[in-house]
Amino acid sequence: MAKVLAALRNHWKKSTFGACLLGWGGHWLYGKHCDNLLRRAACQEAQAFGNQLIPATMPLKKATVFLNPAACKGKAGNLFEKNAAPILHLSGLDVTVVKTDYEGQAKKLLELMENTDLIIIAGGDGTVQELHVNVNLLSLCVQAAFSKIPIGFIPLGKTCTLSHTLYPESTNKVQHITNATLAILKGETVPLDVLQIKGEKEQPVFAVSGLRWGSYRDAGAKVSKYWYLGPLKTKAAHFFSTFKEWPQKHQAALMYLGPTERPPEEPEEKSSRPPLYVRLYRRLRSYLSPPKGFPQEVAPEEWEELKLSTIELSIATQNRQLDLTRTEDSMDICIEAEGVSKGQFVQRGSLKMRDPHLCLEGSQCIQASRCILQLPEGTEGSFGIDNEEYEAMPVEVKLLPRKLRFFCDPKVREQMLQAAVQ
């Protein structure tokens, strides 16, 4: 024992390095063990769904999974196979996995969506927004034929803004994925708004988070270039962006309509068709006593117009802070103040990275149901639509309230209802 202690003392550098390596290895193995326990518990819970008896004449529910293997720097496929796929298969679903990394899928996607009971999107914000095959998945989902199909979201990407609304916060990646997958099996859904963004010539693009245009977005898109600075990369990206012309101004003209009154919820199940004699009586009554009077004139839409000069403009849905009991439908337009110092810009940039559609102090906030953004000729730069980059151009943004239903964690849904009551 004395010889061992003497050897450790004489080679203290190697001993210190070995102790650090051993401690790191033990921590890594313990983390892997905890992840396996989480997977096992999730699979046991999923098996309870699979063991439920169903009538022999009832077909299995069909689930179509749109998997983006390129998400999370190419690790999404492995994350899905290890953490989500076993849960889905044990639950008794008839699962079809479609990888979105090849062309020519448009026709296949339509065929699959016509014969599915639920849609599951596995990836990040980019997978929700775009399928990388020139097919906008949301544009298919909002069609009347598919808008009633519930959608599940499994967060596998680097940026998963939508998951913060639907699932509890978790720093453990495995737990976050398994919780999201189990939430799909539990069947609780919430309605989410969708933004329809249409240029002058382009096909409309749909978004569940929103649109950003300005300096914070441009600086945030360059954060990955400073990866070698570690935790300082966000501040570095915003700091170096201030070397450009300062203050940075984005000028445009904005026209918008105010919020609209929310109509009552439509019943999920349509009532049965009335008997033949009832339908004949209704037709005869409408023929013998036609409606009297003249149709009421529709009041013209009252557009508000605003000239703006801002460091950043964002147009966002209210999905981040979902209120299931609100009586008006609207989207949030945030016009950031242009009088920001370089130090404030760097500091606020970090906040914007955590919550891209955060409306900071001193900003002008507008609630609207529809807006038109006119940009001066020769305007350069890009829009960020659900963290995907698009060329900046004049656009019309229209709110499609409660257009899609997404699966969410039952506890999160209960918290939304309790917060609304309070």
ChimeraX attribute file (.defattr): number of C-alpha atoms within 10 A of each C-alpha:
attribute: neighborCount
match mode: 1-to-1
recipient: residues
	/A:1	6
	/A:2	7
	/A:3	8
	/A:4	9
	/A:5	10
	/A:6	11
	/A:7	12
	/A:8	14
	/A:9	13
	/A:10	11
	/A:11	11
	/A:12	12
	/A:13	11
	/A:14	12
	/A:15	14
	/A:16	13
	/A:17	11
	/A:18	12
	/A:19	12
	/A:20	12
	/A:21	12
	/A:22	12
	/A:23	12
	/A:24	12
	/A:25	12
	/A:26	12
	/A:27	12
	/A:28	12
	/A:29	12
	/A:30	12
	/A:31	13
	/A:32	12
	/A:33	12
	/A:34	14
	/A:35	16
	/A:36	15
	/A:37	12
	/A:38	16
	/A:39	21
	/A:40	15
	/A:41	12
	/A:42	20
	/A:43	22
	/A:44	14
	/A:45	16
	/A:46	22
	/A:47	18
	/A:48	12
	/A:49	18
	/A:50	18
	/A:51	11
	/A:52	9
	/A:53	7
	/A:54	10
	/A:55	6
	/A:56	7
	/A:57	6
	/A:58	7
	/A:59	9
	/A:60	13
	/A:61	12
	/A:62	17
	/A:63	22
	/A:64	23
	/A:65	21
	/A:66	23
	/A:67	24
	/A:68	28
	/A:69	22
	/A:70	19
	/A:71	21
	/A:72	17
	/A:73	9
	/A:74	12
	/A:75	15
	/A:76	21
	/A:77	18
	/A:78	13
	/A:79	21
	/A:80	22
	/A:81	11
	/A:82	14
	/A:83	25
	/A:84	24
	/A:85	18
	/A:86	19
	/A:87	26
	/A:88	22
	/A:89	15
	/A:90	17
	/A:91	20
	/A:92	19
	/A:93	19
	/A:94	15
	/A:95	18
	/A:96	15
	/A:97	14
	/A:98	16
	/A:99	16
	/A:100	19
	/A:101	13
	/A:102	9
	/A:103	11
	/A:104	11
	/A:105	17
	/A:106	15
	/A:107	8
	/A:108	10
	/A:109	16
	/A:110	12
	/A:111	11
	/A:112	15
	/A:113	18
	/A:114	11
	/A:115	11
	/A:116	17
	/A:117	18
	/A:118	22
	/A:119	24
	/A:120	23
	/A:121	22
	/A:122	29
	/A:123	28
	/A:124	27
	/A:125	27
	/A:126	20
	/A:127	28
	/A:128	23
	/A:129	22
	/A:130	21
	/A:131	22
	/A:132	16
	/A:133	14
	/A:134	11
	/A:135	17
	/A:136	20
	/A:137	21
	/A:138	21
	/A:139	18
	/A:140	17
	/A:141	20
	/A:142	18
	/A:143	12
	/A:144	10
	/A:145	11
	/A:146	19
	/A:147	17
	/A:148	16
	/A:149	19
	/A:150	21
	/A:151	23
	/A:152	26
	/A:153	29
	/A:154	28
	/A:155	30
	/A:156	30
	/A:157	23
	/A:158	14
	/A:159	16
	/A:160	20
	/A:161	20
	/A:162	20
	/A:163	20
	/A:164	15
	/A:165	19
	/A:166	25
	/A:167	23
	/A:168	15
	/A:169	11
	/A:170	12
	/A:171	7
	/A:172	10
	/A:173	14
	/A:174	21
	/A:175	18
	/A:176	19
	/A:177	24
	/A:178	24
	/A:179	21
	/A:180	23
	/A:181	28
	/A:182	23
	/A:183	22
	/A:184	24
	/A:185	21
	/A:186	14
	/A:187	14
	/A:188	17
	/A:189	20
	/A:190	20
	/A:191	17
	/A:192	21
	/A:193	23
	/A:194	25
	/A:195	27
	/A:196	21
	/A:197	21
	/A:198	18
	/A:199	16
	/A:200	10
	/A:201	7
	/A:202	9
	/A:203	11
	/A:204	16
	/A:205	19
	/A:206	29
	/A:207	25
	/A:208	26
	/A:209	25
	/A:210	26
	/A:211	26
	/A:212	25
	/A:213	20
	/A:214	21
	/A:215	22
	/A:216	24
	/A:217	23
	/A:218	20
	/A:219	21
	/A:220	20
	/A:221	17
	/A:222	16
	/A:223	18
	/A:224	13
	/A:225	12
	/A:226	15
	/A:227	14
	/A:228	9
	/A:229	13
	/A:230	9
	/A:231	10
	/A:232	12
	/A:233	19
	/A:234	24
	/A:235	21
	/A:236	18
	/A:237	24
	/A:238	26
	/A:239	17
	/A:240	11
	/A:241	21
	/A:242	18
	/A:243	9
	/A:244	8
	/A:245	8
	/A:246	11
	/A:247	14
	/A:248	17
	/A:249	17
	/A:250	20
	/A:251	17
	/A:252	17
	/A:253	15
	/A:254	17
	/A:255	17
	/A:256	23
	/A:257	19
	/A:258	19
	/A:259	18
	/A:260	16
	/A:261	12
	/A:262	14
	/A:263	10
	/A:264	7
	/A:265	7
	/A:266	7
	/A:267	7
	/A:268	7
	/A:269	6
	/A:270	7
	/A:271	7
	/A:272	6
	/A:273	8
	/A:274	8
	/A:275	8
	/A:276	8
	/A:277	9
	/A:278	11
	/A:279	12
	/A:280	10
	/A:281	11
	/A:282	10
	/A:283	11
	/A:284	11
	/A:285	11
	/A:286	10
	/A:287	10
	/A:288	8
	/A:289	8
	/A:290	8
	/A:291	9
	/A:292	6
	/A:293	6
	/A:294	6
	/A:295	7
	/A:296	6
	/A:297	6
	/A:298	6
	/A:299	6
	/A:300	6
	/A:301	9
	/A:302	10
	/A:303	14
	/A:304	12
	/A:305	13
	/A:306	12
	/A:307	11
	/A:308	17
	/A:309	17
	/A:310	24
	/A:311	21
	/A:312	22
	/A:313	28
	/A:314	23
	/A:315	24
	/A:316	28
	/A:317	26
	/A:318	19
	/A:319	21
	/A:320	19
	/A:321	10
	/A:322	20
	/A:323	15
	/A:324	15
	/A:325	12
	/A:326	10
	/A:327	13
	/A:328	13
	/A:329	21
	/A:330	25
	/A:331	27
	/A:332	19
	/A:333	25
	/A:334	22
	/A:335	21
	/A:336	22
	/A:337	18
	/A:338	17
	/A:339	14
	/A:340	17
	/A:341	12
	/A:342	16
	/A:343	12
	/A:344	10
	/A:345	19
	/A:346	22
	/A:347	15
	/A:348	17
	/A:349	23
	/A:350	18
	/A:351	14
	/A:352	16
	/A:353	17
	/A:354	10
	/A:355	12
	/A:356	23
	/A:357	22
	/A:358	15
	/A:359	18
	/A:360	15
	/A:361	8
	/A:362	12
	/A:363	16
	/A:364	14
	/A:365	15
	/A:366	16
	/A:367	18
	/A:368	22
	/A:369	23
	/A:370	21
	/A:371	23
	/A:372	20
	/A:373	16
	/A:374	16
	/A:375	17
	/A:376	12
	/A:377	8
	/A:378	7
	/A:379	14
	/A:380	11
	/A:381	15
	/A:382	17
	/A:383	20
	/A:384	20
	/A:385	25
	/A:386	26
	/A:387	22
	/A:388	16
	/A:389	17
	/A:390	13
	/A:391	11
	/A:392	15
	/A:393	20
	/A:394	18
	/A:395	19
	/A:396	20
	/A:397	25
	/A:398	21
	/A:399	24
	/A:400	21
	/A:401	21
	/A:402	17
	/A:403	19
	/A:404	23
	/A:405	18
	/A:406	22
	/A:407	27
	/A:408	29
	/A:409	23
	/A:410	19
	/A:411	13
	/A:412	16
	/A:413	21
	/A:414	11
	/A:415	11
	/A:416	18
	/A:417	14
	/A:418	10
	/A:419	13
	/A:420	13
	/A:421	9
	/A:422	5
